[in-house]
Amino acid sequence: MTDTLPLRARLACGVCNLTRRALRLLGRGGTNLPGQLALRVCPTLPALLARGVRIIAVSGTNGKTTACRMIAAVLDAAGIPYFANRSGANLRAGVTAELASNIRRGRPVKRVAVLECDEAALRTLSGQLKPEVLVYTNVFRDQLDRYGEVTHTLSELETAAKAAPRATLCLNADDSLLASLSLSCPNPLRFYGVGVPVPHASSGRSDAPNCIRCGHRYEYEYTTYAHLGGFYCPDCGWRRPTPSVEVTQISALGLDGSDVTLRIGADTAPLRVPLGAVYNIYNALAAVSALDAFGIDAQTIRAGVHAAPGFGRMEHFPIGRGVTMILVKNPAGFTQVLDYLAGFGEDFDLMCCLNDNAQDGRDISWIWDVPLEKLAEGGVRFREVYVSGTRGEEMLLRLKHAGVPLPALHLVKDGEAFLRGVAADARPLVIVPTYTAMMRLRPVLAHRTGMREFWE
Amino acid sequence: MELRICHLYPDVLNLYGDGGNIRALENRLRWRGHDVTVTPLPLGAQGSFTDCDLIFIGGGQDFEQELLLADLARGRGAALKSAIADGVSVLAVCGGYQMLGAYYQNQAGHRCGFLGAIDFYTEAGDKRMIGNFAFRCGAESGGSAVVGFENHSGRTRLGSGVSPLGQVLAGFGNNGADGGEGVRFLNVFGTYSHGPVLPKNPVLCDQILETALARRYGACTLAPLPDAEERYARAAALRELFPRNWREYV
């Protein structure tokens, strides 16, 4: 069914794969160059490479990588060969390079792809890729300082869906912004959502307070987190659509995972989401919805999600006497980490990495809402505390005010170099990074322990 | 010496780490060997300002405003006004700052009456003013460059007899138009700066403490502190705003 590629496209693939290999030999992964070169040689390359490949494309503001990883875990469990783009390479060039690396002798090797796409990149890619399933995670002004981008993002996602009208569109029913795409897109639709309120979650409706259809203020039957929940407009009647994939009960929300009851169509059963926090329940739902739309049976989906490896939130590396990395994004999460540290049964060193890039949140004042005083109150067995990151100095000041003795506090300029230098007999080290700090530090640890990179 | 700090409405005005200001005020006194007490005064609680030297009011969310106004109307507002007139020191941030003015007018033109302790008002704007920002305090407030994070849609305009706390160096400040940021009135320091503002702006912090100590003990100058970590944190924030010439503002 699939013809071999035209000569120009084969040439472009060759250029792409050779540059990629060369760059890796030089120790430089994650660059856009190979894809850019390939697109220069053959601008229609993505469309040619996507022929004969069943594609699940994932986009949205938050959770793309995690949702992709869960989809991948299920495909692994189902024994379906697939390829996927490595985290971070989700722009046009990165996606193209991933597609090119799947080509041998002018034909695609694997016939299933899981592709994470940046919202803006997807707008131009989706018409060429013609994905079978298009899953959107959420639309957030994910950080307060990104205010104003939300309708822009939404319109890009809308354009992308309309450019691939045969793709089944999986939407978060609890997100009034995203769900509204069902009003304008011609695609076959699936919805997923959480059908119950989430205890102790911080809800803030400022992202989407007013009805996208008529402007009246939304009412909520319940909220889950941020502006997500059982919204309805008392004026025009627009309301949360009924999901086909739904969490109907949350039994436990923990640092390392959550126990929920998940309904897939008519099939209801308990599920352990192997990552903590509410937003990971949503990421799991996005993955389940995509896989359901892709035709994977409920049994296989459940088993696969359950087996998905935890990532970042709490991950252990066999370096020295153990390195543990725990991702933090907000005061609530960091407070849970402090409880974990209080229970640490031996002396350890702590490393806090605070970045203020857009994905971390430009506003770092939240660290002052974390009760870091608990560290210094006694009983917590930390010895040295290292800080790093674009705003590591602020963390230093925060810890000084929290009462951590100054001789134990160290400002580390280069966190990656520091981790490369952790000695074999070092004390256990707990690293607490924000998102983009984790993305920089994890590869160092993975490299040292011979672990695979995200998608390798 | 000893200072009594009142944290007004810590239960509702608690957004964006502004509680860090309390830590800075407390610790900078303790590190110098002075005593300090912090008394939270939540919504509806009994208590007055007669025994306090310094009042801190943080920022909050719009939807809690009504609760807050009701509490102010039950006598708390009048007490706060007379404390201000008596020269009690006040640090008010963002929503807490707006609350001291005459009113807040939303986009539909509806006016919500505020305390009216100081001659200024705030109107809702359509574009939110968000980001790291910096301003230079007036000489009467220490004259230092202050670096913080602003996040507000309200535009505040000061009456003709009222001075801003400082002049904007980068960012928006009171309204993004007239170059002023915050307000300085008697011993009231009003600002839009989160961050929180005091920990990494020790000159401003000490200035506020000194006004409060002066009222109680007569003119005083606080002993200098090493402030190395404060300088690092300032430099990191300033570098983002002024990549080339941040040293001019340290």
Chai-1 contact restraints between the chains, C-beta under 6 A:
chainA,res_idxA,chainB,res_idxB,connection_type,confidence,min_distance_angstrom,max_distance_angstrom,comment,restraint_id
A,L144,B,N151,contact,1.0,0.0,6.0,A-B,restraint_1
A,D145,B,I130,contact,1.0,0.0,6.0,A-B,restraint_2
A,Y147,B,R128,contact,1.0,0.0,6.0,A-B,restraint_3
A,Y147,B,I130,contact,1.0,0.0,6.0,A-B,restraint_4
A,D363,B,F149,contact,1.0,0.0,6.0,A-B,restraint_5
A,S365,B,Y16,contact,1.0,0.0,6.0,A-B,restraint_6
A,S365,B,G17,contact,1.0,0.0,6.0,A-B,restraint_7
A,S365,B,H194,contact,1.0,0.0,6.0,A-B,restraint_8
A,S365,B,G195,contact,1.0,0.0,6.0,A-B,restraint_9
A,S365,B,P196,contact,1.0,0.0,6.0,A-B,restraint_10
A,W366,B,G17,contact,1.0,0.0,6.0,A-B,restraint_11
A,W368,B,G17,contact,1.0,0.0,6.0,A-B,restraint_12
A,W368,B,G20,contact,1.0,0.0,6.0,A-B,restraint_13
A,W368,B,P196,contact,1.0,0.0,6.0,A-B,restraint_14
A,D369,B,G17,contact,1.0,0.0,6.0,A-B,restraint_15
A,R391,B,A236,contact,1.0,0.0,6.0,A-B,restraint_16
A,E393,B,Y232,contact,1.0,0.0,6.0,A-B,restraint_17
A,E393,B,A233,contact,1.0,0.0,6.0,A-B,restraint_18
A,E393,B,A236,contact,1.0,0.0,6.0,A-B,restraint_19
A,E394,B,A233,contact,1.0,0.0,6.0,A-B,restraint_20
A,L396,B,E229,contact,1.0,0.0,6.0,A-B,restraint_21
A,L397,B,P199,contact,1.0,0.0,6.0,A-B,restraint_22
A,L397,B,E229,contact,1.0,0.0,6.0,A-B,restraint_23
A,L397,B,A233,contact,1.0,0.0,6.0,A-B,restraint_24
A,K400,B,E229,contact,1.0,0.0,6.0,A-B,restraint_25
A,H401,B,R23,contact,1.0,0.0,6.0,A-B,restraint_26
A,H401,B,N27,contact,1.0,0.0,6.0,A-B,restraint_27
